[in-house]
């Protein structure tokens, strides 16, 4: 949940308000090999990683984000950890903003 909120702030420069919702779906590398990953991952594009000077940790952590540019009230994030686990996170400013068909654990701000 905290990662989703941090990435939401990074991309939108807005803090998710009280009453906001973070929806988190977890995936393993087995899901990737069996084709059980969501088709929507193609929307995210090339991943980013943490950097400090020439030091990069892409082999340990990568993420990619998209957001609703017109309203800034929703963002989606895909993060992988050592290519063995992945999180798909959707941050919405209210529960009414969650699109139909979105599944995962819901955490309220």
Phi, psi and omega per residue, in radians:
X1 nan -0.808 -3.113
X2 -1.109 -0.658 3.109
X3 -1.093 -0.775 3.107
X4 -1.038 -0.757 3.125
X5 -1.146 -0.698 3.121
X6 -1.142 -0.756 3.133
X7 -1.199 -0.598 3.072
X8 -1.056 -0.800 3.129
X9 -1.135 -0.712 -3.120
X10 -1.045 -0.728 -3.041
X11 -1.531 -0.561 -3.087
X12 -1.789 -0.296 -3.047
X13 1.054 0.506 3.082
X14 -2.281 2.471 3.077
X15 -1.482 2.334 3.067
X16 -1.114 2.249 -3.047
X17 -1.355 2.918 3.009
X18 -1.026 2.343 -3.049
X19 1.700 -0.101 3.081
X20 -1.260 2.895 -3.094
X21 -2.349 2.406 3.003
X22 -2.006 2.113 3.092
X23 -1.802 2.188 -3.073
X24 -2.135 2.226 3.014
X25 -2.048 2.325 -3.113
X26 -1.849 2.502 3.118
X27 -2.392 2.623 3.097
X28 -1.937 3.022 3.092
X29 -1.149 -0.434 3.062
X30 -1.109 -0.709 3.092
X31 -1.051 -0.671 3.127
X32 -1.160 -0.726 -3.121
X33 -1.254 -0.537 -3.116
X34 -1.597 -0.031 3.100
X35 1.409 0.365 -3.120
X36 -1.619 0.297 3.087
X37 -1.517 2.604 -3.135
X38 -1.142 2.553 3.096
X39 -1.169 -0.409 -3.077
X40 -1.156 -0.201 -3.100
X41 -1.095 -0.379 3.109
X42 -1.129 -0.350 3.138
X43 -1.230 -0.370 -2.961
X44 -1.403 -0.483 3.132
X45 1.309 -2.800 -3.079
X46 -1.187 2.460 -3.117
X47 -1.424 2.832 3.059
X48 -2.068 2.910 3.081
X49 -2.499 3.083 3.085
X50 -1.422 2.431 -3.126
X51 -2.406 2.564 2.990
X52 -2.508 1.814 -3.038
X53 1.137 -2.169 3.107
X54 -1.589 -0.083 -3.100
X55 -1.466 2.100 3.134
X56 -2.175 2.596 3.141
X57 -2.095 0.632 -3.095
X58 -1.054 -0.550 3.133
X59 -1.265 -0.256 3.138
X60 -1.827 -0.637 -3.039
X61 -2.647 2.231 3.037
X62 -2.388 2.627 3.104
X63 -2.582 2.797 3.077
X64 -2.573 2.559 -3.065
X65 -2.395 2.622 2.977
X66 -2.370 2.773 -3.128
X67 -2.637 2.833 3.084
X68 -1.411 1.701 -3.030
X69 -1.164 -0.483 -3.085
X70 -1.279 -0.643 -3.092
X71 -1.991 -0.347 -3.115
X72 1.039 0.328 -3.080
X73 -1.721 0.059 -3.118
X74 -2.642 2.443 3.050
X75 -2.496 2.683 3.113
X76 -2.215 2.502 -3.040
X77 -2.433 2.464 3.092
X78 -2.179 2.141 -3.110
X79 -2.254 2.408 3.084
X80 -2.095 2.537 -3.136
X81 -2.127 1.905 -3.121
X82 0.912 0.487 3.128
X83 0.956 0.360 3.114
X84 -1.971 -0.340 3.123
X85 -2.496 2.524 3.120
X86 -2.364 2.593 3.057
X87 -2.128 2.363 2.998
X88 -1.977 2.072 -3.040
X89 -2.147 2.364 3.067
X90 -2.107 2.143 -3.141
X91 -1.930 2.140 -3.140
X92 -2.179 2.552 -3.129
X93 -1.297 -0.316 3.045
X94 -2.654 2.798 3.140
X95 -1.115 -0.502 3.120
X96 -1.143 -0.370 -3.132
X97 -1.401 -0.229 -3.101
X98 -1.225 2.141 3.132
X99 -1.140 2.664 3.083
X100 -1.086 2.532 3.072
X101 1.515 -0.027 3.119
X102 -1.427 2.173 -3.103
X103 -2.076 2.613 3.117
X104 2.617 3.059 3.090
X105 -1.265 2.395 -3.128
X106 -1.870 2.293 3.099
X107 -2.148 2.304 -3.058
X108 -1.790 2.430 -3.128
X109 -1.406 nan nan
